[in-house]
């Protein structure tokens, strides 16, 4: 299920490095990064899962696949500390 795991890790690493190029990340922010990322991924996953299972097939909106955010949850669960995001 973890297709392109390195691609996601590279995106995360590049985002952090780019952000730190503009503003330093505080120690509290570094400590909170993992739980915030996991929470955000869970929120999107659950929203997409709800829409995927409850939106009628005749609806005009595009139903998005929740598996992308499931992958992100798994990745964030495997990255425990701020330094893990930079490896």
PyMOL commands that set and color helices and strands:
alter all, ss='L'
color gray80, all
select helices_A, chain A and resi 5-20+27-54+67-78+82-86
alter helices_A, ss='H'
color red, helices_A
deselect
rebuild
show_as cartoon
